[in-house]
Amino acid sequence: MNALLLYLLLLKATGTSFSGLTSLPVVRHDLVERYHVLTDRQLNAAVAAGRTAPGPNGLYVVSVGYFVAGVPGACAGCLAAMTPAFIIIVLLRYLGRRAERPRVKSAIQSVTLAAAGLVISATIPLARDAITGPLPMAIAIASFLFLAFTRYATVWVILGAALAGLAASY
Amino acid sequence: MASVSLRRLTLICLRVSNLTFGGGDPTMAALQSELVTRHGWLPPDKYVLVYALARITPGTNILAFCAGAAWQLKGWPGAILAVLAATVPSAIAVVLLTAGYESLQHNAKALAAIAGTLAAAVGMMALSAWQLLRPHMHRRRALRALLLAATSALLSYRFRVSPIVVLGLAALAGFFWRAPEPA
């Protein structure tokens, strides 16, 4: 897949999401199901890489781009992550406080709620690939609980999960 | 308003965005402390406006916040440099981690460790969905929130409806069906 098409597909995902991993369902739909240039395992690894690195969580699309097309793909992913940010300038210039209107806020809130449902839908096939026994299941549940109820950085969860996987292999 | 240096503004976005773990809210709080409290560059009312608009801008909220705040202070050059500074170093770290993952594909011990991280990523995705839902789980709003999320999951998973169509339908539903005000 060429970098321009990859950029446009990733931009479609980032430009229709409103935080973190909400672009994931569109990424999976296009790159895993439609074009078959990415596997569920790679998408899962991209999420882990994006969450391990410091900085914005949405940068997992850089890893997705790298998996699909190497360094040019990573650049396409990086550009796709950055491009929607500039929409705020249009909003500041022409909308200002009108964007706070109840109906507009309600529409955006509903899109975020729908995105939660879509993230669940996209997680199911990834879970089928990654949860292959009791230990991965325990790691997934422990990661959820640890991040939900403590303030430790994600990188510690990733390191702990890697160590647990390694220990289980001995 | 204190005089703003483009170089210092860019360096603040570089440092805060790339060295703060925990996602958008802790990073925006750190930027508020730098831009509003410490340097006095951004008046509190403008910070609130940029913060609110960043939440409704598509894509990554923190990048939109950097673009909006820097545009208010230094125009387009400020916005472009702020977004580049907030993105590129972390993107390089992501590429290095991904390359490391690929190069370790044939090492059995590394694969066992990677399998652990993939399981953790599933937990993180489930958490991401929960974090999107949680603010709406008040007594009067929970039913609407659960209905919208469950319908979207069903349309996508069971009926294979494209995510873009699902999001469009949700926007339409939200425009006409507003959540009740909290009691």
Interface residues (C-beta under 8 A of the other chain):
Chain A: K12 T14 G15 T16 S17 F18 S19 G20 L21 T22 S23 L24 P25 V26 H29 R41 N44 A45 A46 V47 A48 A49 G50 R51 T52 A53 P54 G55 P56 N57 G58 L59 Y60 V62 S63 Y66 F67 V71 A74 G77 C78 A81 M82 T83 P84 A85 F86 I87 I88 I89 L91 L92 L95 G96 R97 A99 E100 P102 R103 V104 K105 S106 A107 I108 Q109 S110 V111 T112 L113 A114 A115 A116 G117 L118 V119 I120 S121 A122 T123 I124 L126 A127 D129 A130 I131 T132 L135 P136 M137 I139 A140 I141 A142 S143 F144 L147 A148 R151 A153 T154 V155 V157 I158 G160 A161 A162 L163 A164 G165 L166 A168 S169
Chain B: S17 N18 L19 T20 F21 G22 G23 G24 T27 L49 V50 A52 L53 A54 R55 I56 T57 P58 G59 T60 N61 I62 L63 A64 F65 C66 A67 G68 W71 Q72 W76 A79 V83 L84 A86 T87 V88 P89 S90 A91 A93 V94 V95 L97 T98 A99 Y101 E102 A108 K109 A112 A113 I114 A115 G116 T117 L118 A119 A120 A121 V122 G123 M124 M125 A126 L127 S128 A129 W130 Q131 L132 L133 H136 A145 L148 A149 A150 T151 S152 A153 L154 S156 Y157 S162 P163 I164 V166 L167 L169 A170 A171 L172 A173 G174 F175 W177 R178 A179
